Amino acid sequence: MGAVSKRNFCGYAAESIVRADLAKKGIVSLSPDIPWVHYDIVADVDGVFTKIQVKTNMEHDGYRMRIDNRKSNGASRPYTKKDYDILAIVDLENRRVAYLPYDVWQGKSQISIMLREVVDMNGYGGSKQPLYFSDYLEFPEIVTKEIAG
C-alpha cells in the first residue's frame, strides 16, 4: 500500500460513509481545513454546527465492536466534551453509522457497542446494559445555548 496505511484507508472510508449517511438524512457536512483539530466532520443542522469525531474498528467479532476513544497523539488522553459533540461509530462491513451524543460517551477512553442482539448477557445486567448499534442510527438533536450579547 505504499506510504498510506490500511488504518488511514479505513478511516477515510469511515468518514465517507458518515458523509453519505448525513447527506441521505438531508444534513450538510463540512471538513475542517486544519488537520490537527479533534473532530473530522462538521454537520450543519438548520444553521447549528455540530462537531463529529469518526471512529471505526477494522476488526470485530461480529457481535461487539470496541472503539478506542483516545487522541491519537496521546495514548492515555481521552477526548472531552470540548473536543467534539457527537461520536460517529462506523460499521465498515455493513456501512452503518451509530451517532453517540456526549451523554452516552462522556469522555470514556474505550467504548464497546453491540452490533446485534446478544442472547448470553453474561457480564451485563442490573444497571449495566450494553450499547446497541441499532439504537443510535438517527442523528441526535443537539441542544445549544444562545450566547447573550
N, C-alpha and C positions, 0 to 999 in steps of 0.2 A: 504494500500500500504506500510505499514511499514515506514521506515526512508526515503524512496525516495518519493519525492513529485510528483504530476501529472505534475507540471511545469517542473521538471527535466526530466521526461519521454518524454514530448513533445519536449523539447529542444534536447534531444538525437535523437528522431525520425526526427526532422527537419535537424539536421546535417547529419544523414544517407541519407536522401533524397537528400541533396546537393551533398554528395559524389557520390551517384549513378548517379545523373544528370551530374556531371563533368566527370565521367567515360564514360558515354554514349557519351559525346562530345569529348572523347579522351584526357582528361586533367587529369594528375596525381594529387591526393590530399594527403596532409600530415597533421598530427596532431602535434601541439606543445607539447613537453614533460612537459613544465611548465604550471600549471593550471591558473596562475594569469595574463597571457598576455591578451591583449584586443582584440584578434581575436581567432576564433575557428578552422579555417582550413587555410592551405597554399596551393595555387594552383601553380603547376609548368607548365607554358605555354612556351614551347620552351626554357627552361632554365631560364626564368624570374619568380621569386617568387612573388606571389600576396597574401596579407593578406585578409582573408574574415571573416567577422562577420556575424553569422547566427542568424536571428530573426524570430519568428513566434508569432501568437496570437491564443490562444486556442478557443477564441470566436469572432465571427464577425457576421454582419447582412446579409451576403450573397452578399452584394454589395461592401462593403468597409471593409478593414482591417486596424486597427490602430496599429502602431508599436511604442513601447517605445524604443527610441534610446539613452538611457542613461546608464551609467555604473551602474552595479548592486550594487557597493559599495558606491554609492553617488547619491542619487535621483535627484539632480539638476545639475549633471555633464554630459553634452552630450559628445559623442565621438568626436574626432578631426581627421583630415587627417593623423596625425602620428600614430593613433591607428590602423587603418586598411584602405585598399584600396577600397574594394567592400563590400556593404551591400547585403547579400543574404536573401531575404524575402521568407518564405516558406508558401504556402497554404497547410496545412496538409491534409485537406479534399480531395483535388484533386491532391495532390502530385506534385505540380508545384513549380518552383523556379523562382523568379524575381531577376536579378542581377543589383543593382543600383551602378553606379560608383560615386565617390566623387562629381562630378559637379551636381549630382541630389540630394544627401542627404546633402551635405555641412554643416555638424555639427548640423543639426536640431535635437531637442530633441524628437520630435514626428513626425511620418510620416503617412499619410493616403494614401493608394493605392487602386484603384478601382479594384475589382475582375472581373467585367463585365461592359459592356456599360450601361450608365445611361441615361434615357430619360429626366428626370427632372434635369436640370442643375442649379437649384436654389442654389445660393451662388457661382457659377462659372461663368466665362465669362470675356471678356476683356483679360487682361494679366494673370489672374488666371485660369489655366486649371488643371484638375485633372491628377494625375499619373495613368496610366492604367497598370495593371499587365502584360498584353499580350505584351506591348511594350518593356519589359525588359527580355524576356526569353533567349536571347543569352548572352553568357559570353562576357563582353566588352573587347576591346583591351585596355591595359594599356600602356600609353606612359611612358617610363622610360628614365632617363637622364644617360648618361655614366659618370662615375666619372673619371676625368682626373688624371693620375698617376704621 
